[in-house]
Each structure stands twice: as C-alpha cells, then as structure tokens.
Amino acid sequence: MNFRSWIKKTQIGRIVWRVIIGVIGGGITVAGAVALLGPGPGILILLAGLGILATEFAWAGRVMMHTKRIAAKAAEKTGMKPWVKYFLISGGAVVSIIAIFIYHSR
C-alpha cells in the first residue's frame, strides 16, 4: 500500500490529501503566473502546477487542456517547421547551459 492510498482511507485523510495537493499545486501555479510577468519559463511552471492540481481537481485538468490548446495554436501560427522549433529550443538550452557554466566558473 502506498502513502497516497494509506492517507485516503478515511474521509479526513482525503480532505487532508486534497488540501496538501491544493497548496503545493496552487503555489507552483502562482509561481508560474509570476514567472509569466518576470523572467522565467512561466507557461511551463504554470502547466506543472495545473498538472499537480489536476491529479485531484477536475477543473484543473480542464484548464490545463485549454491552456495546451491555446499554446498549440500559437505555435502553429509561427509557421515554422517542427524540426526548426526543436533546433532553436535545443540550441537555446545548450547556450544557456554554457552561459551558466561560464558564469559560475568566474
């Protein structure tokens, strides 16, 4: 029996579990919303938070799927072929990693 099954055996355990998931998922979702305005991968953090919330709350799953559809439509509007997008993303990741190594080595 895993921890999740064990804690959800009682009504109080189910409520506690939902509160824990709500606090963790909500915190990550709020951090993603802040990252949308500031520096950082806001949409990815936001989707991660919604994914955590979706494990217990159906509304979060619907919101997450709606957000994915919007992101897919925006990606289609760029008109780039998928391999170009993947190349740009992987190139950006490599450049970022190299920049982090250079920054920390000084």
Legacy VTK file of the C-alpha trace (Angstrom):
# vtk DataFile Version 3.0
C-alpha trace
ASCII
DATASET POLYDATA
POINTS 106 float
0.000 0.000 0.000
1.468 3.344 -0.996
1.276 6.555 1.028
-1.488 8.045 -1.116
-3.760 5.020 -0.666
-2.992 4.867 3.035
-3.838 8.518 3.706
-7.005 8.434 1.564
-8.543 5.524 3.523
-10.548 7.893 5.735
-12.654 10.975 4.997
-10.296 13.217 6.978
-7.342 11.715 5.108
-8.963 12.512 1.750
-9.564 16.112 2.820
-6.003 16.461 4.131
-4.640 14.999 0.883
-6.666 17.434 -1.236
-5.508 20.364 0.901
-1.865 19.281 0.553
-2.204 18.902 -3.228
-4.073 22.213 -3.407
-1.362 24.081 -1.505
1.530 22.569 -3.467
-0.155 22.833 -6.879
-1.545 26.281 -6.122
1.861 27.541 -5.021
3.532 26.279 -8.171
0.727 27.727 -10.311
1.095 31.124 -8.645
4.872 30.960 -9.160
4.208 30.240 -12.844
1.883 33.212 -13.097
4.577 35.421 -11.559
7.147 33.979 -13.972
4.868 34.936 -16.871
5.365 38.578 -15.897
9.000 38.270 -14.869
11.916 36.254 -16.160
11.495 32.535 -16.413
9.584 29.801 -18.205
6.202 30.906 -16.904
3.954 28.760 -19.070
5.883 25.594 -18.208
5.734 26.301 -14.489
2.062 27.186 -14.789
1.311 23.905 -16.585
3.295 21.961 -13.979
1.196 23.492 -11.204
-2.013 22.772 -13.072
-0.823 19.206 -13.668
-0.345 18.715 -9.938
-3.773 20.202 -9.225
-5.338 18.035 -11.955
-4.444 14.886 -10.012
-7.195 15.798 -7.531
-9.341 18.524 -9.106
-11.217 18.039 -12.395
-11.422 21.794 -13.097
-7.622 21.996 -13.164
-7.477 19.278 -15.814
-9.925 21.190 -17.999
-7.967 24.435 -17.570
-4.710 22.643 -18.359
-6.091 21.158 -21.574
-7.479 24.549 -22.615
-4.077 26.154 -21.994
-2.347 23.445 -24.041
-4.743 24.066 -26.947
-4.005 27.802 -26.847
-0.256 27.130 -26.787
-0.548 24.702 -29.719
-2.491 27.267 -31.771
0.140 29.909 -31.001
2.891 27.506 -32.053
1.093 26.771 -35.324
0.832 30.485 -36.093
4.620 30.830 -36.165
4.681 28.947 -39.465
7.956 27.206 -38.639
8.504 23.547 -39.286
8.702 21.404 -36.150
12.351 20.489 -36.644
13.279 24.202 -36.743
11.465 24.805 -33.448
13.208 21.821 -31.833
16.580 23.004 -33.124
16.022 26.520 -31.748
14.863 25.205 -28.379
17.747 22.748 -28.027
20.232 25.386 -29.212
18.891 27.845 -26.669
19.182 25.230 -23.931
22.803 24.475 -24.869
23.700 28.180 -24.962
22.015 28.671 -21.582
23.915 25.772 -20.024
27.229 27.071 -21.390
26.453 30.571 -20.100
25.646 29.159 -16.642
28.942 27.233 -16.566
30.897 30.313 -17.606
29.092 32.471 -15.056
29.716 30.039 -12.189
33.337 29.420 -13.122
34.173 33.106 -12.567
LINES 1 107
106 0 1 2 3 4 5 6 7 8 9 10 11 12 13 14 15 16 17 18 19 20 21 22 23 24 25 26 27 28 29 30 31 32 33 34 35 36 37 38 39 40 41 42 43 44 45 46 47 48 49 50 51 52 53 54 55 56 57 58 59 60 61 62 63 64 65 66 67 68 69 70 71 72 73 74 75 76 77 78 79 80 81 82 83 84 85 86 87 88 89 90 91 92 93 94 95 96 97 98 99 100 101 102 103 104 105
